[in-house]
Structure formats: C-alpha cells, structure tokens
C-alpha cells in the first residue's frame, strides 16, 4: 500500500530571535502552572473544555491510531460516585497498600485519602487508553505505543487547560477499574488518569516545592 502523503503547509518558521522569545515566553508561562487541590465551584463554559480536548487530540500517536478517549464529567451524581470509588481505593493505599517509602515521598505534599476536589471542581476529565481497536466486523487490531501516545495527549491537554487560564490536577487512584463501571466504558479501554479541571479556590494553597534545573534534567552531547 502506498502512503497517502500531502505537502506540509502548516509549518511556520520564525527568525532565531523570535524563536528565542517564543521559547522563553512559553517556558515562563508553563512554569506558573501548579497542581491545585482546592477548586472553586464556579462554572466553566463547555466550549473551553472542548477546545482543550481538540488540542489534546492533535498529539502524535503510534501509527496515528490516536488510542485515547476522554470522558468529561460534570454531573454531580456521577462525580459523587467517582469520589466514593477513588476514596475507597485511596484509603487502602494510605492505610496498608503503599510502602512507607512512597508515603514518605508524598508527605511534603500533604495528601491523604480524602479527595473533595473530585466533587468541588466543575469538570473531571477521565483519560482512557484504548488498548486495542475493533473493526466494524468485530475484529480486534492492536494499538501501538498506546500508553506513550496517551501520555503525550495528556501533556497537551494539561498545557492547553493552563493556557486557557484554568487550573488542573492529575489524580491516579490505584486501581482505577471502578471508572470503567461508573462511566460505562468497554474492556478495551483502561483508565489512565483523572484530570480535575476548574478555577482554583480563592484561598487555594499549594506545596512549597521547586523544580529541577536544566543541568539536572538534560544532557547535551
């Protein structure tokens, strides 16, 4: 089969100084992003979330199979069920499942099994990995690099939400199989994470943390 190729028309090249400015500005803006655990109950227009999801859907993926699905939850009753399921798993995690080393690493963040933000925030976006696809004839086909592809799309989504002026939090109760049941997702999909989205509460507090410098995260050869 011959590939279906078309001319690249979307690429924009900038002069080096413009490239430096754009890189600096984006870096500075993303450095302002913080994970928030206290959300206001202010509504967020749905079209903002839709645009952020379209941005996420533009991420690269293995063989362009786009193995992701985003379930956007705003219904209070469904958010309540998700919180109950998550807190049940988190209770097991904090009171027996997690090794002490892991608990020690989490201690500076002040987290525990209580997750009120799952109901407070206007939106929960549950990101699913589609492990395989199914043809119209019911035949399964493999999704290549599905985990990596969904990770890339989630990064796009978090950046888009921040760029729009909203706050977010990645939440990963383990295991997360209860999400398939609550949201009616097929067994071909596996929950990747819950992304909590909304405005931060006016009195929101965040951990006093720092980020590694360039010399710690990158090597130039």
Protein Blocks (a to p, Z undefined) as FASTA:
>chain_A
ZZdddddfkbccddfklmmmmmmmmmmmmmmpccdfbdcfbdcdfklmmmmmmmmmmpcc
ehhlopaccdddfbfklmmmmmmmmmmmmmmmmnomacfklmmmmmmnopafbdfklmmp
mbdcdddddfbacdfkopacddehklmmmmmmmmmmmmmmmmnopacdddddddfklmmm
mnopafkbccfbdcddddddfkbccdddddddfklmpccZZ
